[in-house]
Every structure is written in structure tokens, then in C-alpha cells.
């Protein structure tokens, strides 16, 4: 029976050694995995720090940009209000100009009606005065030519 205990002890010892080797192997593998994981976590931490600083800078830029955007929006709103006001004024001016054009056209028609009789009178006056004036001008021209010819004959002999 002693031999059975020795064989069982030997089997238990060999099993314990094999389990110890597997345990050591598993612990070494776990240690490598933990080291790799730790390295990856440190890289991720570094990347998160970089991202955090970039996000902080971006937030600062956004905070700095916010009043400028608000001012631009206020300016756009003011410009919109002025544009609407200008359009209303343009519509009013258009109506007034249309009314003024109609008024001017009416006045022009009145002036034309007033001047038309005078035009007829001037035409009649011209047709009555023109022939005698033309005849007088022809007569004066003929007399001048005669006098010039006569003076040249007297002066030339």
C-alpha cells in the first residue's frame, strides 16, 4: 500500500508540477497582456489629453466667436428691417411718381392746348408777313446790286 501512496504522491507531484508550469505560463501570458493593455491605455490617455486640449481650444474659439456671431446676426436683422423700410419707401415713391407723371401729362396737355392757338396765329402771321418781307429783301438786294454796278461804272472811267 505504501507503493500506491508513493505512486499517488508521485502522480500528484507531477500533476502539481504540470499545473504549476501551466499556471506560470498563464501568469506570464496574463502579465504580457496586462503590459500591452497598460501601454494601450497610456496611449489612449495621451490621445485623450490631446483631444481634450484641442476641444478646450475649440471651446475658447467658439466662446470668442459667439459675440461676433451675435453682432453679425443683429446687423443682419437691422439690415433686414432697413431693407423692408426701403422697399416700403420705394413703393410709396413709385406711387407718388406715377401720380406726378399723370399730373405732368395733364399739365402738358393743358399747355399744349393753350399754345396751339398761338401757334396757329404765329403761322398765319408768318404767311402774311413773309411775302412782303421777302419782296422787300429782293428789292433791297437789287438796289444794292444796281448801286454797286453804277458806282463801279462811275469810279472806273
Buried (B, 14 or more C-beta within 10 A) or exposed (E): EEEEEEEEEEEEEEEEEEEEEEEEEEEEEEEEEEEEEEEEEEEEEEEEEEEEEEEEEEEEEEEEEEEEEEEEEEEEEEEEEEEEEEEEEEEEEEEEEEEEEEEEEEEEEEEEEEEEEEEEEEEEEEEEEEEEEEEEEEEEEEEEEEEEEEEEEEEEE
